[in-house]
Amino acid sequence: QLQLVESGGGLVQPGGSLRLSCAASGSVFSILGFSFYDLGWYRQAPGKQRELVAAITSGSTTTYADSVKGRFTISRDNAKNTVYLQMNSLKPEDTAVYYCNARYRENSWGQGTQVAVSS
């Protein structure tokens, strides 16, 4: 299992941009297999269900929620064991705690990073 740490969250005005990073660590075996993991970004606002925002497979195929399509971009750097989420044209509705997920037969989750979009 991987250990995941998100960073890059914060307060931003509507229309602004933010880049989230998720760095993976763990056993040598797990890190060597990072490229095999499917990766994703989820978010959860108070009183709401956790939802998938974006995902990227081991083959770098991407998927986005309709609400963020065209605004967010997920990418991965296997050499750095890191997955990113570039968020542009942010809206107040994007306010949530964002979580990183890695899946390869089992799930690994980060602790989350807060994103607040407000004027």
FENTA-V48367 format. One record per residue. N is the residue number from 1. PSI is psi in degrees with one decimal (* if undefined). OMEGA is omega as a letter, one per 30 degrees, with the letter a starting at -180 (* if undefined). D_CENTER is the distance of its C-alpha to the mean C-alpha in whole Angstrom. Layout:
BEGIN
n:N psi:PSI omega:OMEGA d_center:D_CENTER
n:N psi:PSI omega:OMEGA d_center:D_CENTER
END
This chain:
BEGIN
n:1 psi:143.6 omega:l d_center:17
n:2 psi:150.5 omega:l d_center:15
n:3 psi:128.5 omega:a d_center:14
n:4 psi:135.4 omega:l d_center:10
n:5 psi:117.4 omega:l d_center:10
n:6 psi:152.0 omega:l d_center:8
n:7 psi:165.1 omega:l d_center:10
n:8 psi:-4.6 omega:l d_center:10
n:9 psi:169.3 omega:l d_center:11
n:10 psi:-168.2 omega:l d_center:14
n:11 psi:131.1 omega:a d_center:17
n:12 psi:149.2 omega:l d_center:17
n:13 psi:153.8 omega:l d_center:20
n:14 psi:136.9 omega:a d_center:20
n:15 psi:-10.0 omega:a d_center:19
n:16 psi:-178.7 omega:a d_center:18
n:17 psi:155.2 omega:l d_center:15
n:18 psi:145.7 omega:l d_center:12
n:19 psi:118.0 omega:l d_center:10
n:20 psi:144.0 omega:l d_center:7
n:21 psi:148.3 omega:l d_center:7
n:22 psi:111.3 omega:a d_center:7
n:23 psi:132.0 omega:a d_center:10
n:24 psi:142.2 omega:l d_center:12
n:25 psi:174.7 omega:a d_center:15
n:26 psi:-155.2 omega:l d_center:18
n:27 psi:158.3 omega:l d_center:21
n:28 psi:-40.4 omega:l d_center:23
n:29 psi:-45.3 omega:a d_center:23
n:30 psi:-44.1 omega:a d_center:19
n:31 psi:-40.4 omega:l d_center:18
n:32 psi:-26.4 omega:l d_center:20
n:33 psi:10.8 omega:a d_center:19
n:34 psi:-38.8 omega:a d_center:15
n:35 psi:-16.2 omega:l d_center:16
n:36 psi:-14.6 omega:a d_center:17
n:37 psi:140.1 omega:l d_center:14
n:38 psi:137.5 omega:a d_center:12
n:39 psi:150.5 omega:l d_center:8
n:40 psi:158.0 omega:l d_center:5
n:41 psi:128.0 omega:l d_center:3
n:42 psi:161.0 omega:l d_center:6
n:43 psi:153.4 omega:l d_center:8
n:44 psi:125.0 omega:l d_center:12
n:45 psi:154.6 omega:l d_center:15
n:46 psi:130.9 omega:l d_center:18
n:47 psi:3.0 omega:a d_center:20
n:48 psi:160.5 omega:l d_center:18
n:49 psi:151.0 omega:l d_center:16
n:50 psi:133.1 omega:a d_center:12
n:51 psi:149.7 omega:l d_center:11
n:52 psi:127.3 omega:l d_center:9
n:53 psi:-49.2 omega:a d_center:8
n:54 psi:151.1 omega:l d_center:7
n:55 psi:151.6 omega:l d_center:8
n:56 psi:128.5 omega:a d_center:10
n:57 psi:174.7 omega:l d_center:13
n:58 psi:-23.8 omega:l d_center:15
n:59 psi:8.0 omega:l d_center:17
n:60 psi:22.1 omega:l d_center:14
n:61 psi:132.7 omega:a d_center:15
n:62 psi:151.5 omega:l d_center:12
n:63 psi:141.1 omega:a d_center:12
n:64 psi:147.1 omega:l d_center:11
n:65 psi:146.3 omega:a d_center:12
n:66 psi:-32.9 omega:a d_center:16
n:67 psi:-19.2 omega:a d_center:15
n:68 psi:-4.6 omega:a d_center:13
n:69 psi:130.4 omega:a d_center:14
n:70 psi:-13.1 omega:a d_center:16
n:71 psi:-35.1 omega:a d_center:14
n:72 psi:149.9 omega:l d_center:10
n:73 psi:125.3 omega:l d_center:10
n:74 psi:141.7 omega:l d_center:7
n:75 psi:164.7 omega:l d_center:9
n:76 psi:150.0 omega:l d_center:10
n:77 psi:96.9 omega:a d_center:13
n:78 psi:-30.2 omega:l d_center:15
n:79 psi:-28.1 omega:l d_center:17
n:80 psi:2.4 omega:a d_center:15
n:81 psi:47.0 omega:a d_center:13
n:82 psi:142.8 omega:l d_center:10
n:83 psi:142.5 omega:a d_center:7
n:84 psi:157.1 omega:l d_center:6
n:85 psi:107.0 omega:l d_center:5
n:86 psi:121.3 omega:a d_center:9
n:87 psi:117.6 omega:l d_center:10
n:88 psi:163.0 omega:l d_center:14
n:89 psi:49.1 omega:a d_center:17
n:90 psi:143.4 omega:l d_center:15
n:91 psi:157.4 omega:l d_center:17
n:92 psi:-31.1 omega:l d_center:18
n:93 psi:-13.3 omega:l d_center:17
n:94 psi:-7.3 omega:a d_center:13
n:95 psi:123.4 omega:a d_center:14
n:96 psi:172.1 omega:l d_center:12
n:97 psi:127.4 omega:a d_center:10
n:98 psi:130.9 omega:a d_center:6
n:99 psi:142.0 omega:l d_center:6
n:100 psi:141.9 omega:l d_center:4
n:101 psi:140.0 omega:l d_center:7
n:102 psi:131.6 omega:a d_center:10
n:103 psi:126.2 omega:l d_center:13
n:104 psi:84.1 omega:a d_center:16
n:105 psi:-32.3 omega:l d_center:19
n:106 psi:162.7 omega:a d_center:17
n:107 psi:142.0 omega:l d_center:14
n:108 psi:138.8 omega:a d_center:12
n:109 psi:144.1 omega:l d_center:10
n:110 psi:177.5 omega:a d_center:9
n:111 psi:-16.1 omega:l d_center:11
n:112 psi:153.2 omega:l d_center:9
n:113 psi:135.3 omega:a d_center:9
n:114 psi:131.9 omega:l d_center:12
n:115 psi:122.2 omega:l d_center:12
n:116 psi:123.7 omega:l d_center:15
n:117 psi:109.3 omega:a d_center:17
n:118 psi:149.0 omega:l d_center:20
n:119 psi:* omega:* d_center:24
END
